[in-house]
Amino acid sequence: MALTRTPEPPYVAVVFTSLLGPDDTGYAEATARMDERVRAVPGFLGVDSTRGPDGVGITVSYFRDAEAVRAWREDPEHTANRARGREQWYDAFEVRVATVERAYGFTRRS
């Protein structure tokens, strides 16, 4: 797995932390479709996501600016899936939107 490479800040990070409930029917397909759609949003920079065996997941999506985040939030399929998430898939979730002011990293060379 590769980590998302982002440009120099500032940019926006949307952190979606969730607890998947017992009825995940259709969840994998919807997630794949949302990944496809978000990549088409102008200003989308990338995404890092993981889910543990306990159902806790963290997805961080990176966008160039608030307008790109707004475009993603207003996507009709994304809107429908948010509603389905509340009704069926998630026992709990939190969304946090932040401006990244500083970023740095490390990559081991083999």
N, C-alpha and C positions, 0 to 999 in steps of 0.2 A: 504494500500500500504506500502510495506517495502522499506527502502532505501538500496542501494547497500552497502555491506560490502566489503571493500578493504583491502589489506595487508598493512603492513608498507611501506611507500615510500622508494625509488622512484618507480613510475610507470607512465604511460602515460595516459592522459585524452584527448579524442577527443570531442570537443564541436561543435555540429551541430545545428545552429540556423536557422530557416526557416520561411518563410511566405507562407502558402499554398494558391494556387490560386483557382479559381472557378471550374476548371475541376479536380476533385479528383477521377475520375473513375479508379478503380483498385488499388487505393492507400492503402486502408486498407489491402487488400490481400498481396500486395507487402511488406508492413511494417511487417506483421506477418511472411512472408517468410524470410525477412532479419534478423529479430530477431532470428529465428531458425538457420539460417546459421552462424551468427556472434558467436553464442554460441558454435559452433563447431570449431572455430579458436583456435589453441593452443596459450595460453597466454591471451585469453579474460578473463577479471575479472568480468564484470557486466555492467549494463546500468541503467541510470535513465532518464526518458523521460516524458514530459508533453506537452500538446497543449491547448491553450486557445480558447475561442469562437471567437476571432478575427483572428484565423488562425496562430498565432505566436506559434511556437513550439521550444522547447529546448531539445536536446538529448545529454547526456554526456555518452560516452562509455569509459570504463577503460580497459587498456591493460598492460600486464607485461612490455613490452618494445617496441621499435621502430620496431623490426622485426615482432611482432604480428600485429601492426598497418599496416605495409606494406602488410602482408598476407591478411588482411581484405580488404585493398584498391585494391588489385589485384584479389580478388574473382570475377569470371566472371559474376555471377548474380548481385553482388553489382555494378560492372562496368556498366552493362546494365541498372540497376535501376537509377544510377546517371544520365545517359543520358536521360532516360525517365523523371526524375525529372526536368531537365533543359527544356525539350521540352514541358512538359504537367503540372506537378503538382505544381511546385514552381513559385511564382512571384519573390522571392529573397531567397538567403541563404548565410550563412557564415560558414566556417569551421575553427576552431582554434585547434591547436595541442599543448599541453603543458606537460611538465614534472612536476608531482606533487612532491614537495620537503617536504611538511609538510601537515599533515591531522589530524584532531581531530573531535570529535562529542559529542553528548549527546543523550541519550535515556531515556525517562521517564519510570519509573517502576510503574506498576499498582498494 
